[in-house]
Amino acid sequence: MLHVKRSLLRLTHSACWEEIKPHDLTVPYGDRGGVVIEPMLTDQWYVRADVLAKPAVEAVENGDIQFVPKQYENMYFSWMRDIQDWCISRQLWWGHRIPAWYDEAGNVYVGRNEDEVRKENNLGADVALRQDEDVLDTWFSSALWTFSTLGWPENTGRPASVPPNQRDGLRFRHHLLLDCPHDHDDHALHQR
């Protein structure tokens, strides 16, 4: 704090200085403990949603996927054509962990598990890896049901053509099911 005061003092005596104005600041408090919540910028994981949305939109446009009632198509197109990158990392103690590992130099490796990461990147047992501590967003995790219940990566022919939902589910869950890449060579996952 002393260095800030010194810098401020230097500024007041320079040509760069104009004035000091009072500024009201809203300080957020936690609803459980009543403590001040300090915002902190951290690295987050995002999905490039436009990469995933394109084939999903095309599937509806060409009739491979149909909405009942049809009026929901326009709502879907509106959402999907104005889609933003989706932050899928959460700083929680429960959930599916982000499938990313870091070495001591800060390099990031993404894979299904640590063994796959080591094999794909030729990393020996002498290279220390630690898994990202963040977990996947709940809506992202819920889209994993297709992989876990329908026998992925095998095509089992199990039915999953009509998952019923309310309007909020239409926006999130169905959009996830249509967007989730079935070609895992598409790398829509990125960190920023």
Contacts in CASP RR format, 6 or more apart in sequence:
PFRMAT RR
TARGET T0000
AUTHOR 0000-0000-0000
METHOD contacts of the structure
MODEL  1
MLHVKRSLLRLTHSACWEEIKPHDLTVPYGDRGGVVIEPMLTDQWYVRAD
VLAKPAVEAVENGDIQFVPKQYENMYFSWMRDIQDWCISRQLWWGHRIPA
WYDEAGNVYVGRNEDEVRKENNLGADVALRQDEDVLDTWFSSALWTFSTL
GWPENTGRPASVPPNQRDGLRFRHHLLLDCPHDHDDHALHQR
11 17 0 8 1.000
27 36 0 8 1.000
28 36 0 8 1.000
28 37 0 8 1.000
29 35 0 8 1.000
29 36 0 8 1.000
29 37 0 8 1.000
30 36 0 8 1.000
30 37 0 8 1.000
42 91 0 8 1.000
43 191 0 8 1.000
43 192 0 8 1.000
44 87 0 8 1.000
44 89 0 8 1.000
44 134 0 8 1.000
44 191 0 8 1.000
44 192 0 8 1.000
45 87 0 8 1.000
45 88 0 8 1.000
45 89 0 8 1.000
45 98 0 8 1.000
45 100 0 8 1.000
45 132 0 8 1.000
45 134 0 8 1.000
45 189 0 8 1.000
45 190 0 8 1.000
45 191 0 8 1.000
46 85 0 8 1.000
46 86 0 8 1.000
46 87 0 8 1.000
46 88 0 8 1.000
46 189 0 8 1.000
46 190 0 8 1.000
46 191 0 8 1.000
46 192 0 8 1.000
47 85 0 8 1.000
47 86 0 8 1.000
47 88 0 8 1.000
47 140 0 8 1.000
47 188 0 8 1.000
47 189 0 8 1.000
47 190 0 8 1.000
48 85 0 8 1.000
48 188 0 8 1.000
48 189 0 8 1.000
48 190 0 8 1.000
49 83 0 8 1.000
49 84 0 8 1.000
49 85 0 8 1.000
49 86 0 8 1.000
49 179 0 8 1.000
49 188 0 8 1.000
50 83 0 8 1.000
50 85 0 8 1.000
51 186 0 8 1.000
51 188 0 8 1.000
52 179 0 8 1.000
52 180 0 8 1.000
52 181 0 8 1.000
52 186 0 8 1.000
52 188 0 8 1.000
53 80 0 8 1.000
53 81 0 8 1.000
53 83 0 8 1.000
53 179 0 8 1.000
56 65 0 8 1.000
56 80 0 8 1.000
56 175 0 8 1.000
56 178 0 8 1.000
56 179 0 8 1.000
57 77 0 8 1.000
57 80 0 8 1.000
57 81 0 8 1.000
59 65 0 8 1.000
59 178 0 8 1.000
60 66 0 8 1.000
60 67 0 8 1.000
60 73 0 8 1.000
60 76 0 8 1.000
60 77 0 8 1.000
60 178 0 8 1.000
65 178 0 8 1.000
67 73 0 8 1.000
67 76 0 8 1.000
72 170 0 8 1.000
75 170 0 8 1.000
75 171 0 8 1.000
76 170 0 8 1.000
76 174 0 8 1.000
76 175 0 8 1.000
79 171 0 8 1.000
79 175 0 8 1.000
80 175 0 8 1.000
86 137 0 8 1.000
86 140 0 8 1.000
87 137 0 8 1.000
88 98 0 8 1.000
88 136 0 8 1.000
88 137 0 8 1.000
88 140 0 8 1.000
88 189 0 8 1.000
89 98 0 8 1.000
89 132 0 8 1.000
89 134 0 8 1.000
89 135 0 8 1.000
89 136 0 8 1.000
89 137 0 8 1.000
90 134 0 8 1.000
90 135 0 8 1.000
90 136 0 8 1.000
90 137 0 8 1.000
90 138 0 8 1.000
91 133 0 8 1.000
91 134 0 8 1.000
92 134 0 8 1.000
92 135 0 8 1.000
94 135 0 8 1.000
95 135 0 8 1.000
95 136 0 8 1.000
95 141 0 8 1.000
96 135 0 8 1.000
96 136 0 8 1.000
96 141 0 8 1.000
96 144 0 8 1.000
97 131 0 8 1.000
97 132 0 8 1.000
97 133 0 8 1.000
97 134 0 8 1.000
97 135 0 8 1.000
97 136 0 8 1.000
98 131 0 8 1.000
98 132 0 8 1.000
98 134 0 8 1.000
98 135 0 8 1.000
98 136 0 8 1.000
99 110 0 8 1.000
99 111 0 8 1.000
99 112 0 8 1.000
99 113 0 8 1.000
100 108 0 8 1.000
100 109 0 8 1.000
100 110 0 8 1.000
100 111 0 8 1.000
100 131 0 8 1.000
100 132 0 8 1.000
100 191 0 8 1.000
101 108 0 8 1.000
101 109 0 8 1.000
101 110 0 8 1.000
101 111 0 8 1.000
101 114 0 8 1.000
101 117 0 8 1.000
101 129 0 8 1.000
101 130 0 8 1.000
101 131 0 8 1.000
101 132 0 8 1.000
102 108 0 8 1.000
102 109 0 8 1.000
102 129 0 8 1.000
102 130 0 8 1.000
102 132 0 8 1.000
103 109 0 8 1.000
103 123 0 8 1.000
103 127 0 8 1.000
103 128 0 8 1.000
103 129 0 8 1.000
104 127 0 8 1.000
104 128 0 8 1.000
108 191 0 8 1.000
109 117 0 8 1.000
109 120 0 8 1.000
109 121 0 8 1.000
109 123 0 8 1.000
109 129 0 8 1.000
110 117 0 8 1.000
110 189 0 8 1.000
111 117 0 8 1.000
111 120 0 8 1.000
114 129 0 8 1.000
114 131 0 8 1.000
117 123 0 8 1.000
117 129 0 8 1.000
118 124 0 8 1.000
118 125 0 8 1.000
118 127 0 8 1.000
118 129 0 8 1.000
123 129 0 8 1.000
139 172 0 8 1.000
139 173 0 8 1.000
139 176 0 8 1.000
140 176 0 8 1.000
142 173 0 8 1.000
142 176 0 8 1.000
143 173 0 8 1.000
143 176 0 8 1.000
143 177 0 8 1.000
143 179 0 8 1.000
143 180 0 8 1.000
146 152 0 8 1.000
146 160 0 8 1.000
146 177 0 8 1.000
146 180 0 8 1.000
149 158 0 8 1.000
149 160 0 8 1.000
150 156 0 8 1.000
150 157 0 8 1.000
150 158 0 8 1.000
150 160 0 8 1.000
151 158 0 8 1.000
163 173 0 8 1.000
163 174 0 8 1.000
163 177 0 8 1.000
165 173 0 8 1.000
165 174 0 8 1.000
181 188 0 8 1.000
END
